[in-house]
């Protein structure tokens, strides 16, 4: 780099940044190793100090701020901005090339070897003023700063090179966790000696278990240390300062719960700088590894951690994030909190898919301090409103436990919170004049019985969020005649359930079913070739949103992969097992294939068939001409999984999401995982609480709780099998599952209406009983029950009706 280039570069890179790269270049004179005479501990200390100063410059007056100022300067032309940013980007690429040695595995492995064995260079061994033994903590600081430097200055791939090194260097994550476990679980966190590198005794407070080596050093000592280390590194002699380790703070040793980590109760301010560094590095590296760690490795081989260790990691992350969100997280703690949140979400989502943690683990941190539902809901909405009005409040948004860690609330409480959000929204709309009274601003539609989906799409799809208003439906019979009756809510419920019944059916062509035993719904890839296919997904999103908004249950469940997209979450390799188990097994076969993968004759393409035509899709540019080899098989496995789990269904999920969020706020949806979303949509467990149903049942037409036929009815229902009770509920309400919060939330209420029939008194003791079958009006959740005299007759007639899916036509 000539003098003029260096002068221009200093406009973007400060002198401290060039000093840092010079030190790295001097220490790594060869392509594959350190220079022979290097004093490794001094090298690490110098890099740490220079990196810390460089990052301080970035935070205060760095090029990131200048770049934002440039983009916000109205006096600068767009072409001028682009030219300056392009020049800076090119410069940063050149600058980051000088950091390449620190991302090489030999660099990290050599430092780990020295830290473990205590080996030092001959020159250092002969120098009585030697700085000291290299420790794992020093290496952690080194790479923690490298992560941040790469994320700031590397415009193309961010910190990916450092993350790859940390995640895939054998044993390094295990070493990091060993240090953390001994710090966070001081009494029982021991890991075998050969599995972890220990810090010196002076750097660990055995009582508190919290590393606190650097926290009390003054700025003057830091400056002296840099000067001394530079002299050591360059071979000059100078007396070094006497560093003493300080320990402060007491931690409550009485744990309220086995899964609550007391030493992390007051994070992030209540923990040392040392522990914060280790946590940041571990969370960043492990979340990166979790992207590619498959279920065989995680659950069966249990690498790199045993399942017991995974539970402790989950408990640590859960406590750290929850308590961090409840305290003020300053700008300096953002890297730690961001990486911890990312790692926690990946662990939680894996547990949701294939459980390895007890449910109480996720609830544990909030056990003592969980706010009331209404308070949590209102706090969340206030924070969301502030975020919408002021984008500068990013840090404040971390205070929303509801948004980031909703799993600390039991599922039933989150359902109540969801309903509270909707109630608040309805009040807000009423205050704004959107809802002025019964029947006002309602939407009137006319629907033909044989064209429910098409007529609904034509009249409702363009309304967007106006669908929150009441819908009044008038049906036209198959004969073209208007059906009698007024819509007091029942017909609109029937309309929504009939639309979903038709549109979600595989024969309609929009959705197909997974090949797993639960036959969940997934978008049909061929739907993109249908007329209005994508627009129809948007409409169905609004239908589901309307059902959720009004508390109407739909008896359908979507594939977890599809729901993940609606919740704004990416799907990874092992989730393919829930979508296409056969393809997943084939990909695992390729991944773990011991021979030459070329023998399998694979390339980077996938073939789809729709309407009798075959379509070949390339997984990457030139995929048809790229054979799968041992070198690129991992790339192939993840590219195929990414296509099936993400790229293939993205157009459909994106359209569905647009429709759904017209009525349901995205932040409300994120209260739930994929399985819970399906429960929210279709109801609770596969049985009915008969006592709860009886308590919340209305009687009309002359029936009362004391009527003989009603007593016989409840006697028969209690004797039903769970499956038969679900069939009864579906017969009456069109959904086989109970409302999540109980039948008091079923709208309209479950009703039994008397159908008077002539029968002799002898029917009670064996004479001719009523022959008429029960019927139902699903739009009003009403069972029309004839006046049977014997339980045997009532049971037989009821079973026949619900098994035949009988309805109005048998009434």
Residue pairs with C-beta under 8 A, 6 or more apart in sequence:
1 9
1 94
6 18
8 91
9 18
9 91
9 95
10 18
12 63
12 88
12 91
12 92
13 63
13 91
13 92
13 95
13 153
14 54
14 57
14 62
16 50
16 53
16 54
16 57
17 54
17 57
17 95
19 50
20 47
20 50
20 51
20 54
21 95
21 98
21 99
23 43
23 46
23 47
23 50
23 233
24 47
24 98
24 99
24 101
24 102
25 98
25 101
26 35
27 34
27 35
27 38
27 43
27 101
28 34
28 35
28 101
28 107
29 35
32 104
32 106
33 106
33 110
34 40
34 43
34 107
34 110
36 121
37 121
37 123
38 121
39 120
39 121
39 123
39 124
39 130
39 131
39 232
39 233
40 110
40 111
40 114
40 120
40 121
40 134
41 114
41 120
41 124
41 130
41 131
41 132
41 133
41 134
41 138
42 124
42 131
42 229
42 232
42 233
43 233
44 111
44 134
44 138
44 139
44 142
45 131
45 138
45 225
45 226
45 229
46 226
46 229
46 230
46 233
47 142
47 145
48 138
48 141
48 142
48 145
49 222
49 225
49 226
49 229
50 226
51 142
51 145
51 146
51 149
52 145
54 149
55 145
55 148
55 149
55 152
58 64
58 152
59 331
59 332
62 152
63 88
64 152
67 85
67 88
70 76
70 81
70 84
70 85
71 81
71 85
73 81
89 155
92 153
92 154
92 155
93 154
93 155
93 156
95 153
96 150
96 153
96 154
99 146
99 149
99 150
101 107
102 142
102 143
102 146
102 162
103 161
103 162
103 164
103 165
104 165
105 165
105 169
108 139
108 143
108 165
108 166
108 169
108 172
109 169
111 134
111 139
111 142
112 136
112 139
112 169
112 171
112 172
112 175
112 197
113 119
114 120
114 134
115 133
115 134
115 135
115 136
115 138
115 139
115 197
116 197
118 133
120 130
120 134
123 235
124 130
124 232
127 232
127 237
129 232
129 237
129 238
129 239
129 240
130 232
131 228
131 229
131 232
131 240
133 200
135 197
135 199
135 200
135 203
136 175
136 176
136 179
136 197
136 198
136 199
137 179
137 199
137 203
137 211
137 213
137 274
137 277
137 278
140 176
140 179
140 277
140 278
140 281
141 277
143 162
143 165
143 166
143 281
144 277
144 280
144 281
146 159
146 162
147 159
147 162
147 163
147 280
147 281
147 284
147 335
148 159
148 335
150 158
150 159
150 160
150 161
150 162
151 158
151 159
154 161
159 284
163 284
163 285
163 288
164 288
166 172
166 173
166 281
166 284
166 285
166 288
167 173
167 285
167 286
167 288
167 289
168 289
171 195
172 285
173 282
173 285
173 286
173 289
173 304
174 191
174 195
174 196
174 304
174 305
175 195
175 196
175 197
176 278
176 281
176 282
176 285
177 191
177 196
177 282
177 305
177 309
177 313
178 191
178 195
178 196
178 197
178 198
179 196
179 197
179 198
179 199
179 211
179 278
180 275
180 278
180 279
180 282
180 316
181 189
181 190
181 191
181 196
181 309
181 312
182 189
182 190
182 191
182 196
182 198
182 204
182 209
183 189
183 204
183 209
183 210
183 211
183 263
183 275
183 278
184 209
184 261
184 263
184 264
184 275
184 316
185 209
185 261
185 312
186 206
186 207
186 208
186 209
186 263
189 209
198 204
199 211
199 213
202 213
202 245
203 211
203 212
203 213
203 245
203 274
204 211
205 211
205 212
205 247
208 247
208 249
208 250
208 251
208 263
209 251
209 263
210 249
210 251
210 263
210 271
210 272
210 274
210 275
211 272
211 274
211 275
211 278
212 245
212 246
212 247
212 248
212 249
212 272
212 273
212 274
212 275
213 245
213 272
213 274
214 272
214 273
214 274
215 246
215 248
215 272
215 273
215 274
216 246
216 248
217 225
217 243
221 241
221 243
224 240
224 241
225 240
225 241
225 243
227 238
228 238
228 239
228 240
228 241
231 237
231 238
249 270
251 262
251 263
251 265
252 262
252 265
253 262
254 262
255 261
255 262
256 262
256 367
256 368
257 360
257 364
257 367
259 315
259 318
259 319
259 358
259 360
259 361
259 364
260 315
260 319
260 364
260 365
260 367
261 315
261 316
261 319
261 320
263 271
264 271
264 316
264 319
264 320
264 323
265 319
265 323
266 323
266 327
267 319
267 320
267 323
267 324
267 327
268 276
268 324
268 327
268 329
268 333
268 336
268 337
269 327
269 328
269 333
271 279
276 333
276 336
279 320
279 336
279 340
280 335
280 336
280 339
280 340
283 317
283 336
283 339
283 340
283 342
283 343
284 335
284 339
284 343
286 313
286 343
287 339
287 342
287 343
287 346
289 304
290 343
290 346
290 347
290 350
291 346
291 572
292 573
292 634
292 638
294 573
294 574
294 588
294 591
295 354
295 574
295 577
296 588
296 592
297 303
298 310
298 350
299 307
299 354
299 356
305 313
307 356
310 347
310 356
310 357
311 356
311 357
311 358
311 361
313 347
314 344
314 347
314 348
314 351
314 357
314 361
314 362
315 361
315 364
317 340
317 343
317 344
317 347
318 344
318 361
318 362
318 364
318 365
318 405
318 408
319 364
319 365
320 340
320 344
321 337
321 340
321 341
321 344
321 404
321 405
322 365
322 366
322 401
322 405
322 408
323 365
324 333
324 336
324 337
324 340
324 398
325 337
325 398
325 399
325 400
325 401
325 404
325 405
326 369
326 399
326 401
329 337
329 395
329 398
330 395
331 395
334 395
337 398
341 404
344 405
345 569
348 362
348 407
348 673
349 569
349 673
350 356
350 574
351 357
351 362
352 673
352 674
352 675
353 560
353 574
353 575
353 578
354 574
362 407
362 408
363 407
363 408
363 409
363 410
365 408
366 401
366 408
366 409
370 376
370 408
370 409
370 413
371 379
373 413
373 416
373 417
373 420
374 420
376 401
376 402
376 409
376 417
377 402
377 417
377 420
377 421
377 424
378 424
379 400
379 402
380 400
380 402
380 403
380 421
380 667
381 421
381 424
383 396
383 397
383 399
383 400
383 403
384 400
384 403
384 665
384 667
386 393
386 396
387 393
387 394
387 396
387 397
397 403
398 404
401 408
402 409
402 417
402 671
403 667
403 670
406 414
406 670
406 671
406 672
407 673
409 417
411 672
411 676
411 679
412 740
412 741
414 671
414 672
414 676
415 680
415 740
415 741
416 741
417 671
418 668
418 671
418 672
418 680
419 551
419 741
419 745
421 665
421 668
422 549
422 668
425 468
425 665
426 435
426 468
429 435
429 468
430 436
434 441
434 468
434 469
435 441
435 469
439 470
441 469
441 470
442 469
442 470
442 471
442 472
443 460
443 463
443 466
443 467
443 469
443 470
443 471
443 472
444 472
444 474
445 455
445 456
445 459
445 460
445 471
445 472
445 473
445 474
446 455
446 459
446 473
446 474
446 475
446 476
447 455
447 456
447 459
447 473
447 474
447 475
447 476
447 495
448 455
448 475
448 476
448 480
449 475
449 476
449 477
449 478
450 478
452 495
452 498
452 499
452 502
453 499
453 502
453 503
453 508
453 536
456 495
456 499
456 539
456 543
457 532
457 535
457 536
457 539
460 467
460 471
460 539
460 542
461 535
461 538
461 539
461 542
461 659
463 542
464 542
464 662
465 662
465 663
467 542
467 545
467 546
467 662
467 663
468 546
468 549
468 663
470 489
470 492
471 487
471 492
471 495
471 546
472 487
472 491
472 492
473 487
473 491
473 492
473 494
473 495
474 482
474 483
474 487
474 491
475 482
475 483
475 491
476 482
476 483
477 483
485 491
489 747
489 748
490 748
490 777
490 779
490 780
490 781
491 779
493 550
493 552
493 734
493 778
493 779
494 734
494 778
494 779
496 543
496 546
496 547
496 552
496 554
497 552
497 554
497 555
497 734
497 735
497 778
499 540
499 543
500 540
500 543
500 544
500 547
500 554
500 556
502 508
503 510
503 511
503 536
503 540
503 543
504 510
504 511
504 521
504 540
504 556
505 511
506 512
506 513
506 524
509 524
509 526
509 527
509 530
510 523
510 524
510 527
510 530
510 533
510 536
510 537
510 540
511 521
511 522
511 523
511 524
511 527
512 521
512 522
512 523
512 524
513 519
513 520
513 521
513 522
514 520
514 521
514 522
514 559
514 578
514 579
514 580
515 580
515 581
515 582
516 578
516 579
516 581
518 557
520 557
520 558
520 559
520 560
520 578
521 556
521 557
521 558
521 559
521 562
522 558
522 559
522 561
522 562
522 579
522 649
523 537
523 562
523 649
523 652
523 653
523 656
525 608
525 610
525 648
525 649
526 608
526 610
526 611
527 533
527 534
527 536
527 537
527 652
528 534
528 651
528 652
529 610
529 611
530 536
534 651
534 652
534 655
535 655
537 652
537 655
537 656
537 659
538 655
538 656
538 658
538 659
539 659
540 656
540 659
541 655
541 656
541 657
541 658
541 659
541 660
541 661
541 662
542 659
542 660
542 662
542 663
543 659
544 554
544 656
544 659
544 660
544 681
545 659
545 660
545 661
545 662
545 663
545 664
546 552
546 663
547 553
547 554
547 681
548 663
548 664
548 680
548 681
549 663
549 664
550 747
551 739
551 745
551 747
552 747
553 681
553 682
553 683
553 733
553 735
553 737
553 739
554 681
554 682
554 735
555 682
555 683
555 730
555 734
555 735
555 736
555 737
556 681
556 682
557 678
557 681
557 682
558 677
558 678
558 681
559 578
559 579
560 575
560 578
560 674
560 675
561 571
561 575
561 576
561 578
561 579
561 645
561 649
562 649
562 652
562 653
563 674
563 677
563 678
564 570
564 571
564 575
564 674
565 571
565 646
565 649
565 650
565 653
565 654
565 657
566 653
566 656
566 657
566 660
566 669
566 677
567 669
567 670
567 672
567 673
567 674
567 677
568 666
568 670
570 646
571 645
571 646
572 641
572 645
573 587
573 637
573 638
573 641
573 645
574 584
575 645
576 583
576 584
576 587
576 641
576 644
576 645
577 584
579 644
579 645
580 644
583 640
583 644
587 637
587 640
587 641
590 597
590 600
590 602
590 628
590 633
590 636
590 637
591 633
591 634
591 637
593 600
593 633
596 629
596 630
597 628
597 629
597 630
597 633
598 627
598 628
598 629
598 630
600 628
601 627
602 627
602 628
602 636
603 623
603 624
603 625
603 626
603 627
603 628
604 618
604 619
604 620
604 622
604 623
604 624
604 626
604 628
604 636
604 639
605 616
605 617
605 618
605 619
605 623
605 624
606 616
606 617
606 619
606 640
606 643
606 644
607 614
607 615
607 616
607 617
608 614
608 615
608 617
609 615
616 624
617 643
618 624
619 636
619 639
619 640
619 643
620 626
620 639
626 632
628 636
660 669
661 669
669 677
672 680
679 740
680 740
682 735
682 737
683 735
683 736
683 737
683 738
683 739
683 740
684 737
684 738
684 739
684 740
685 737
685 738
686 722
686 723
686 726
686 736
686 737
687 722
687 725
687 726
688 722
688 725
688 726
688 728
688 729
688 738
689 738
689 742
689 743
690 714
690 717
690 718
690 725
692 738
692 742
692 743
692 744
693 717
693 738
693 743
693 750
694 714
695 743
695 744
696 742
696 743
696 744
696 746
696 749
696 750
697 743
697 749
697 750
697 751
697 752
698 749
698 750
698 751
698 752
699 705
699 707
699 710
699 751
699 752
699 753
699 754
700 751
700 752
700 753
700 754
700 782
701 753
701 754
701 755
701 756
702 754
702 756
703 709
703 710
703 752
703 753
703 754
703 785
704 710
707 754
708 789
709 754
709 785
709 786
709 787
709 788
709 789
709 794
710 752
712 788
712 790
712 791
712 794
713 752
713 785
713 794
713 798
715 791
716 791
716 794
716 795
716 798
717 725
717 728
719 795
720 728
724 799
724 802
726 736
726 737
727 736
727 802
727 803
728 798
728 802
729 735
729 736
729 737
729 738
730 736
730 802
731 776
731 778
731 783
731 801
731 802
731 805
731 806
731 807
732 750
732 776
732 778
732 781
732 782
732 783
733 746
733 750
733 778
733 781
734 778
738 746
739 745
739 746
743 749
743 750
746 781
748 780
748 781
748 782
749 781
750 781
750 783
751 780
751 781
751 782
751 783
752 782
752 783
752 785
753 782
753 783
753 784
753 785
754 785
754 787
755 772
755 774
755 775
755 784
755 785
755 786
755 787
755 811
756 786
756 787
757 770
757 772
757 786
757 787
759 767
759 768
759 769
759 770
759 787
759 789
760 767
760 768
761 767
762 768
763 769
763 770
763 789
763 790
763 793
764 789
764 790
769 788
769 789
769 790
769 793
770 786
770 787
770 788
770 789
770 793
770 797
772 786
772 797
773 786
773 797
773 800
773 801
773 806
773 810
774 783
774 784
774 785
774 786
774 797
774 798
774 801
774 806
774 810
775 783
775 784
775 801
775 806
775 807
775 808
775 809
775 810
775 811
776 782
776 783
776 784
776 806
776 807
776 808
777 784
777 808
778 807
784 811
786 797
788 794
788 797
800 806
801 810
804 810
